[in-house]
Amino acid sequence: MRIILTILLVVCLLSLKAQDIHYSQFNSAPVNLNPALTGSFDGDYRLVMNHRNQWQSVTVPFRTFSAGMDTRITSLPLTKSFIGAGLLFNTDQAGDSDFGTQQIKLSLSYHRVLKDDSSMMISAGLSGAYNNHSINYANLYFGSQYNGHQYDPYLPNQEVFLEDRISYFDFETGISFYYVINDIKWRSGLSFNHLNRPFYSFSEDYDVQLYRKFNLFSQADIYMNERMSLLPSVLYLRQGWFQELMLGGLFKFKLNNKKQ
């Protein structure tokens, strides 16, 4: 019980205020998590869609949507290896200023099987993204619009805004390791985001660059019986002086255990 309380306390103390789109159920957004996971699945094609509507109690809730497709390229003459390729689209809108993010990301990965029974595999990936951000200044409030008694929206804000839209290219890389130990399937990996540290500012007077982000995760698939499995997971993020630790898990139950 003492260990559980300690873990919960650590989770509460660690918080993140990051610029990047991310999901708490990160296992449901693999390409967003790490480019090395592109094409790492059983099948020919994978379609993923994610939606998040956050903080309904604030004036303007935060809304995030992702959609992507990735595939395994096995037609190349590679021994115990295959290539993964994926295309991902992210969009996000946040706050009173309608601060918007649109991102198109292309990911490529290389997967190498280390054992003949496929119980061990290492993967490496690289992705490049085009990002576009927009802001609506009309919905913002400024101190110069205070007339001495109350806020007056008809007063000029006395601000000069040169840009309401910016765009830039961004790159990330990652590795992943899959292995099976005592019938427990493990997948762990780390990635580095914003390798080129793109400039991120609506004002020419400030040269603001994105901090590089470090991403470390681990997941397990613990077989209990023919129908049930446990899937614990952990994710640690660090970007600049901000950090986040997430602990979670899923319970899997097969309704139909018949083989097709």
PyMOL commands that set and color helices and strands:
alter all, ss='L'
color gray80, all
select helices_A, chain A and resi 2-13+26-28+30-33+35-37+137-139+143-145
alter helices_A, ss='H'
color red, helices_A
select strands_A, chain A and resi 45-54+62-73+81-94+99-113+120-134+165-181+184-193+213-223+228-239+242-253
alter strands_A, ss='S'
color yellow, strands_A
deselect
rebuild
show_as cartoon
